[in-house]
Amino acid sequence: MISFLLVMTEQDVIRVKRITPEMAALYTDDKWSYHVYNAADYNRALVFAGAPYELMGWDMTMAYEDEDLAGLRKDDPSQYTIVFVDDNTDPMRYLSGGIYPDELIIKPYDDGDLKRAISTGARRRGGDTKGPIRGGRIRVFNGECEEELDIEEAESIEARNRRLYIRAGCREYSFRYSLDELIKLLPEHFVRCHRSYVINSRYLDHVDNENNLLIMCNGDMVPISRAYQKEVVSL
């Protein structure tokens, strides 16, 4: 499920909802959910309590606090953010304070502008192959910004707090996806050993059968659950 936060006028929401399915279908099979707020029903508490959001559309020409948008960007910089402005909008509002939009749309705009922005966001979230892995690389968040990581560098992958976390060397990277779906896209030497864990068997040191643990070359200990013991037997 891909969550799209829309803080904008009802007219703009209608345009976004009309265009999004066409663009999203090119890049992802995921379903999309919309969290919509306009000037009449904007509620800061609800906005921050929602999602987490993969994409955001935010109209800075309306009477919303810039700090709210900056706060959401700070919470998760990997969100693809489309900011709507007009000729009267001070550029310093979105070029400072931690907002830094991924896409800027100047009002009035045409459908081509909106299609380009949503298409780019959908491609970033889904990938051209309708999955997060493209050409053996995966887009991840390194704690400061997004980057592409060679999937073969992943030593283990853990699902926690509604995200997937890749362990690669001394670094940890995160992204949003389902572990059940990701394992279908990974090479055969990636093995599911637990509901929340997948390991790259090329980085496996040994199996601790007594304690039901996989001991990785870097010293990490990954649990083995009963449901996945058969997958581990061949290691």
N, C-alpha and C positions, 0 to 999 in steps of 0.2 A: 504494500500500500504506500503510495506517494502522497504526502500531505502538502497542500498548497494553501498558504495563508494569503488572503486578499484583504487589504485594508485600503479601500478605495470607494468611489461612487458606485451606485447600483448600475449605472449605465456601463461603466468600465468592467464591472463584474460580469455583466451579460456578455460583453465582447470576449473577455478572457475565457469564460466557460464555453463559448461557441468555438473558439479556435483551438483550445488546449487538446481535446481528444484527437483532432486531425494530426497535430504535430507530435503528440506523445506516442501515438500508435506507430510512428516510424522508428522509435528507439526503445520502447519498453512495453512489456506485456502486463506490467503492474497496473492495478486499479488506482485511481486518483480520488482523493477526498479533498473537499474544499472547506476552509474555515473562513467565513466571510464576515467582515465588520465594515460598517460605514459610519458617517458622522452621527447618525441617529442612535446606533446601538453599540458604538465602540466601548469596550470594557477592558481596561488594561489588565485586570486580574485574569480574565478569561483568555486574553491573547497569550499571556505568559504561561498559562496553565495548559495550553493546547499542545498538540502534536507530539514530538518535535517535528518541525517543518523542513521538508527538503527544498521547497521553493517558496519565495515570498514575493508578492507584488504590493508595493507600498506607495501611495500617492502623497507626496510631500506638499502638494498644493492645498491640502485639506488641513484642518486644525488639529493635528496630532503632535504629540511631543516627540521631537527628534531623538530624545534620550531613550525612548521606548525601542525604536528601531535599532539604535546603537547597542542597546542591551541585548536584543535578540542576536545581533551579529556577534557580539562578544561571547554569548553563550555557545554559539556554534558557527564559526566562520565558514564552514563548508556549505552552509545554506546558499542556494543560488538566489540572489536578490535582484529583483527588477524594480528600479525606482522611477516613479513618474514625476516629472517636474514641468514647469512652463517657463516662459521667458522672464518672468518676474522672480523666479526662485534663485536665491543667492547660492552660487556654486559651493561656497564654503560650508553650507549646511550638510552637503553629502560628501564633500571631499575631506572633511575633518571630523573629528569626534568618533572615529571608529566605524563609520557607515560604509564607505567605499563600495558602491554598488557594482555588481557584476555586469549589469546592463542598465543603461539610462535611456528612458523614452521621454521625449519632449512633446508635451501637449500643445496643440492638437496633433494627433498621430493617425496614421492609416493602418489598416490591417497588416500590411507588409512588415511594418516595424514590430508589431506585436507577435506575428508569426516567427520572425527571426529570433526574438528574445526567448519565446517559449520553446522554440525548437532547440536552441542552444542549451537551455536549462534541462530539457528532457534528455538531450544527448549526454549531458554531463552526468545525469542521474542514472541513465540506463545503459549508455554505450551503444555504439552502432550495431552490435551483435545482440541486442536485447538482453544484456547482462553486464555486470560490472567489469568483466575481464575482456580486454581488447588487445589483440596482438601479443598475448602473453603478459600484459601489464594491467595493473589495476589502479584506479584513482583512489587515493587515501588521504586522510588528514593527519599531519605529523605533529599536531599540537599548536602549530602556528599558521600553517597554510596547507593548501592541497598540493599534492605531487603525485606522480605516477611511479609505482613500485613494480619491479619484476616479480611475478607471482612465485617464481622459483626461490626467491629470497625469503619467503615466508616459512618460518620454522614450525609455527603452530598458529592456530586461529581459534579465538575464544568468543563465544556469544555472551554478552552481559550488558545489562542496562539498555536494551533495545538497540545495541550496536554490535558490530563485529570488530574484534581487536586482533591485529596481526603482530606477532612477535618476530622480529627480524634482527638478529644480532643483539645489540644492547638497546635497540629502539622499539617503540610500540606505535602502531598506526591504527587508525580506526576508520570505519565507513559504515553506512547503513545498508544492510541487505539481510536476507534470510539465510541462515546456515543450511537449512534443508535444501534451498535452491542453489546455494553456492557449491555444495559438494558435487552437484550434478555437472558443474562446469570445470571442476578442477581435474588435473591429470591423475592417473590411476595411483600414483605413489602418495597421494594425499589420502589419509585414512581417517574415517570417523571412529573415535574411540569412546565418545561420551555424547550425551545430548547437547552439551555446550562446547565441545572441543573437536577440532580436526588437527591432525599433525601431518607434517611433511616427513615421510618415513626416511628420507635421505639425511635427515638431521637427528635420527633416533640413535641413541647410544646403546641402550638395552631395555629389556622388559623386566620389571620387578613384579613377578607373579605373586609373591607373598603379600605384597601391599597393594596389588592392583594399580600399579603406576607405570607410566612410560617415562623413562629417564632420557631427556634430550641431551645432545652434545654440549649444550650451553649450561647444563645443570638443572634446567627447569623440570619439574615433576608434573606430569599431566595425568589426571585420573582416568581409569578405565571403568566403565559401567558394565553391568551384566548384559544389557541389551546389545552391546557392541563387542563382546568378547570374541565372537566368531571372526570379526574383521581383523582383530588384533592377533589371532592365532598364527596367521601367515607371516607376521613380522619377524 
